[in-house]
Amino acid sequence: MNSAYHHRVAVPGELGGVTSSGLLSTSRHQQSDGYPALIVPLGSTEQHGPHLPLDTDTRIASAVARAAAARLGGGWLLAPALSYGASGEHEGFAGTVSIGTEALRLLLVEFGRSACIWASRLVFVNGHGGNVEALAGAVGLLRAEGRDVSWSSCMVPGADAHAGHTETSVLLHISPEAVHTENVVAGNSAPLSELMPAMRAGGVAAVSAVGVLGDPTTATAVEGERYFADMVDGCARKILAWTPNGHGMLT
């Protein structure tokens, strides 16, 4: 099975691989108004239990954004991923690097202000729930300033919270070589609403010694393929239905 993260599917264009002069002179990089639109994966660098890599959220956001851009066709450019987010709840585990909500909000605002000088539209594809507050604030400000910016999540209905069945299944599909299956252990599967009081006080480490919220022992690549397809379908459908100056989040 090909990995959608390492063995990239073809997309109309990737921002890092085009030249500045070619950006506005090649029709395949342009919308009908003559300017490109930009799709930007947003992830995190944080612990995902003993079996998943620190860049799990970034891998998922990148793979979803890449597949969605391929489906959308000409005029959409895929930006390099933003790989650091608001992950303070995971700082009890080594490897986590969190820039916090306010720094992330400012980063997204300045990213949008700069990119929208030449891009007609901009959508962030988010792979980490902890980024939502910063995204909502940044996108709201950018839209208030007159920029056509929005965002979409990579969530699927019924997903467990963190490094459990859902994320592990998706990684088994898009990056199976990155999953340490020999280290898979079940975590805390209690509803997130029950865990939040303890997590607010002590982070994920307060409710799960292994950093897992859910049960990755049941994960399969087959399930991951289905989850991933739902993520891509949802993202592409929302972008296609996105009307200029609509709501900030694509729902």
FENMO-V850533 format. One record per helix or strand of 2 or more residues. SS is the DSSP state (H for helix, E for strand). FROM is the first residue (numbers start at 1). LEN is the number of residues. If there is no record, write none. Layout:
<<SS & FROM & LEN> <SS & FROM & LEN>>
//
This chain:
<<H & 15 & 3> <H & 20 & 4> <H & 27 & 3> <E & 37 & 6> <H & 56 & 17> <E & 76 & 7> <H & 88 & 3> <E & 97 & 2> <H & 101 & 15> <E & 121 & 6> <H & 129 & 16> <E & 149 & 5> <H & 165 & 10> <H & 176 & 3> <H & 181 & 3> <H & 192 & 11> <H & 204 & 3> <H & 216 & 3> <H & 221 & 21>>
//
